Amino acid sequence: MLVDDWSLIRYDPAADAFVRFGAGYLNRPSGLAIAPSTSGSGSTTGWSLYVSEFDFLWQKPSVPAPAETLVDASLGLTLARTVAGTPHPRYGKPRVLVPAPHRPGQGSGGGLIGTATGWVLAFDAESGEVRPVAGPDEGLRGELVALAPAPDGRRTLALNRAGELFVLAAGRARPVALDPELALALVDQHVAAPQRTLRLRDSRSGAEEWFVLDGWVVWRVPDAQ
């Protein structure tokens, strides 16, 4: 997005052109930021663009999550990755992405996302839907640094940065005693090398697809970049 005198301009990848989407400011906008939307904004994504205009702050709700630059068309580059799913900011920043247990008849499957505020989210690779599975109300807490679902999907282990281990089953989380030295070693291991990639096989074509958690967004990538 760009500020052009008294208007806002964004790049539209579909049209490969710049489009004006905000105008009529009395003073030249001096700053832009994408941040979580306010509760009464009516945002459908959970994110808003905030525009600073002299001593006013304007909010434009329902924008995509903040992410890195996708493509610079002026350099002749092609899009190397696409957005596959965007967790709502109310659940905290995503920290880990692991495969969800695959069950027959449920398509190509998806993943589980652990967040910085103690939420486990389910990511559907086909629809892009990201929905909550469990959080603080179900007994989870702290920044989740590792998730380990059982193959049958009946339970999931969740480890937070404080070294607390939880078993998530039947919609509830209960703490499990863990040797402090082992807990510290596991936390150090997963903080140093967090799991943020996911490989799935398309149920229709049989082709493998790779997904990567980067920032606030789950991306679909052509290979394990």
C-alpha positions in Angstrom: 0.0 0.0 0.0 1.2 3.5 -0.8 0.3 7.1 0.2 -0.1 9.4 -2.7 -0.7 13.0 -1.7 -4.2 12.9 -0.2 -5.2 9.3 -1.1 -4.3 5.7 -0.5 -3.2 3.3 -3.3 -2.8 -0.5 -3.2 -1.4 -3.0 -5.6 -3.9 -5.4 -7.1 -2.1 -8.6 -8.2 -5.0 -9.8 -10.3 -5.0 -6.7 -12.4 -1.2 -6.1 -12.1 -2.1 -2.4 -11.4 -2.3 0.1 -8.7 -5.8 0.9 -7.4 -6.9 3.9 -5.3 -9.0 2.8 -2.4 -9.0 5.7 0.0 -9.3 9.4 -0.7 -10.7 12.7 0.5 -8.3 13.3 3.4 -8.0 16.9 4.4 -4.3 16.4 5.3 -1.7 14.2 3.7 -1.7 10.7 5.4 1.6 10.3 7.2 1.6 6.7 8.3 0.1 3.2 7.7 -0.1 0.2 9.9 -2.0 -3.1 9.8 -3.1 -4.2 13.3 -5.9 -6.2 15.0 -9.3 -4.5 14.5 -11.2 -2.9 17.3 -14.2 -4.7 18.7 -16.9 -2.5 17.1 -15.3 -2.2 13.6 -17.2 -5.1 12.0 -14.0 -6.5 10.5 -14.5 -9.8 8.8 -10.8 -10.7 9.0 -9.8 -9.4 12.5 -7.4 -7.0 10.9 -7.6 -3.3 10.0 -5.5 -0.8 8.2 -4.9 2.3 10.4 -4.2 5.6 8.6 -2.6 8.5 10.4 -3.7 11.9 9.2 -2.3 14.8 11.2 -4.0 14.3 14.6 -6.6 11.8 13.3 -6.4 8.0 13.2 -8.7 6.3 10.6 -9.5 2.6 10.6 -10.3 0.6 7.4 -11.5 -2.8 8.6 -11.4 -6.2 6.9 -8.0 -6.1 5.4 -5.7 -9.2 5.1 -3.2 -10.1 7.8 0.2 -8.4 7.7 2.6 -10.4 5.5 5.7 -10.2 3.5 5.7 -8.9 0.0 4.4 -11.6 -2.4 5.6 -10.4 -5.7 7.2 -7.4 -7.5 5.6 -7.4 -10.9 7.9 -4.6 -12.1 10.8 -7.1 -11.9 8.9 -9.8 -13.9 8.6 -12.1 -10.8 5.9 -14.7 -10.5 4.0 -15.6 -7.4 5.9 -18.3 -5.6 3.4 -18.9 -2.7 -0.2 -18.2 -2.0 -2.2 -17.6 1.2 -3.7 -20.9 2.4 -5.1 -19.8 5.8 -5.1 -16.9 8.2 -5.7 -17.4 12.0 -7.7 -14.7 13.6 -5.5 -12.4 15.8 -7.8 -12.9 18.8 -6.2 -16.3 19.3 -2.6 -14.9 19.5 0.3 -15.1 17.1 0.7 -18.6 15.6 3.9 -20.4 16.8 3.8 -23.9 15.5 2.2 -25.9 12.7 2.0 -29.7 12.7 0.0 -32.3 10.7 -3.5 -33.1 12.0 -4.4 -36.8 12.2 -5.7 -37.9 8.8 -9.0 -39.7 8.8 -10.5 -41.6 5.9 -13.2 -39.7 4.0 -12.0 -36.3 5.2 -10.1 -35.1 2.2 -6.4 -34.2 2.2 -6.5 -33.3 5.9 -4.9 -30.3 7.5 -2.9 -29.1 10.4 -3.0 -28.0 14.0 -1.7 -24.6 15.0 -0.4 -23.7 18.4 -0.4 -20.0 19.4 1.4 -17.6 21.8 -1.6 -17.3 24.0 -2.4 -20.9 24.6 -4.8 -21.8 21.7 -4.8 -24.9 19.5 -6.4 -24.2 16.1 -7.4 -26.6 13.3 -6.4 -25.6 9.8 -8.3 -27.1 6.9 -6.0 -27.2 3.8 -8.8 -27.5 1.3 -11.1 -24.7 2.5 -8.5 -22.5 4.3 -10.7 -22.4 7.4 -9.0 -21.9 10.7 -11.1 -22.7 13.8 -10.4 -23.0 17.5 -10.1 -26.5 19.0 -9.2 -25.6 22.6 -7.8 -22.6 24.6 -7.6 -21.2 28.1 -11.2 -21.9 28.8 -10.5 -25.6 28.2 -7.4 -25.6 30.5 -4.5 -24.6 28.2 -2.2 -21.7 29.0 1.1 -20.1 28.0 2.9 -19.9 24.7 2.7 -23.2 22.9 6.0 -24.3 21.5 5.1 -27.9 20.4 2.1 -30.0 19.5 2.0 -33.8 19.1 -1.3 -35.3 18.0 -1.9 -39.1 18.4 -2.4 -40.9 15.1 -6.1 -41.6 15.9 -6.7 -38.0 16.8 -8.2 -38.8 20.2 -5.6 -36.8 22.1 -2.9 -34.2 21.5 0.1 -33.3 23.6 0.8 -29.6 24.0 4.0 -28.1 25.5 4.2 -24.5 26.5 7.3 -22.3 26.9 7.2 -22.6 30.7 7.7 -26.4 30.4 4.2 -27.4 31.2 2.8 -30.4 29.3 -0.9 -30.8 28.6 -3.0 -33.7 27.2 -5.9 -32.4 25.1 -8.7 -34.9 24.8 -12.5 -34.8 24.4 -12.4 -31.0 24.3 -10.5 -30.6 27.6 -6.8 -30.1 28.5 -5.3 -31.5 31.7 -1.7 -31.0 32.9 0.7 -33.9 33.0 3.7 -34.2 35.3 7.0 -33.9 33.5 10.6 -34.1 34.8 11.8 -30.5 35.0 15.1 -31.2 33.3 13.4 -33.1 30.5 10.9 -30.3 30.1 13.6 -27.7 29.8 15.4 -29.7 27.2 12.2 -30.2 25.2 11.4 -26.5 25.3 14.9 -25.5 24.2 14.8 -28.0 21.4 11.4 -26.7 20.0 12.2 -23.0 20.5 15.4 -23.4 18.6 13.8 -25.4 15.8 10.0 -24.8 15.8 7.9 -27.0 13.5 6.3 -24.8 10.9 6.0 -26.9 7.8 3.3 -29.3 6.7 3.3 -31.8 3.8 -0.1 -33.1 2.6 -1.2 -35.2 -0.3 -4.1 -33.9 -2.3 -7.1 -36.3 -2.1 -8.0 -35.8 -5.8 -4.8 -35.5 -7.7 -2.5 -37.4 -5.3 0.1 -34.6 -5.6 2.0 -33.5 -2.6 1.4 -30.0 -1.2 3.6 -28.1 1.2 2.4 -25.5 3.7 4.6 -23.1 5.7 3.7 -21.0 8.8 5.3 -17.6 8.4 4.3 -14.8 10.6 0.5 -14.6 10.9 -0.2 -16.6 7.7 -0.2 -20.2 6.6 1.2 -20.3 3.0 0.9 -22.8 0.3 4.3 -23.2 -1.4 5.4 -25.2 -4.4 8.0 -27.2 -2.5 9.6 -27.3 1.0 11.2 -23.9 0.7 
